[in-house]
């Protein structure tokens, strides 16, 4: 009977390896994450057939790897969601050991509940699609609501960008009197985290109404809180068309605010958003690069902070079976 492999050789062949994969929506972010990790995204052949169907094939073996699939769900969002699902399916069928979906901006996150009858809960559908495709774990930054974590049947790493954003505000505006402002009652909890990190600065919020039949349109009402002659930091999870946040800023100026700074994690910046923000009285707009912002959509008031170090640290902890809790900045 021949001798078997030495135990050390067996360990070597069964030890896991990290592999990073990038969709085509925003490869620069995956490259930046890979730079922090010392890992190069795996070469991937991705293209569309004439009828719009997507095809993906990885050009290296992925058997037994710990796979992290990065995709930023920018426009056209349905194309990039489908591409990420196909990538996950390809990894599962190629025997990847564990598959983590890295979706810095979770698609369809705003559709997390039914406002009226006969409406979908699309955020739950997306979570189910990732699970069905073969994802074992989900990683996202600043979900629209915390409850989305429960939609995915598996571990969810809900990272928060608050420390990154707060540090920038502290460095630039610490010499001024600051009030943290929630643009609506639903973001008060987030605003409270900001006030704690900024040394218990005053908190305010804007009482508003929204027409549920007309997306992206609100009627801003009155300011509740101390804003007179202060720098008001408006905090939100995303800026889409900019209508809501600019209306909130104007309400603050009308209430006597000296300056208004907008801080949001996701710069969706759809349609008229850039013009609205650029032409508003807002002093600064701070976002992270969870979504790509092309040069033609950038403007003087815009500050873009990199989310890549946070994502890289989380990926490293997951790969090494460490703790990700320390990266949930501001969670409580």
Beta strands, then each sheet from edge to edge (+ up, - down):
strand 1: 18-22
strand 2: 44-48
strand 3: 54-58
strand 4: 66-70
strand 5: 98-103
strand 6: 137-141
strand 7: 155-159
strand 8: 178-182
strand 9: 202-210
strand 10: 218-224
strand 11: 231-239
strand 12: 259-267
strand 13: 284-288
strand 14: 302-305
sheet 1: 1+ 4+ 5+ 6+ 7+
sheet 2: 2+ 3-
sheet 3: 10+ 9- 8- 11- 12- 13- 14-
end
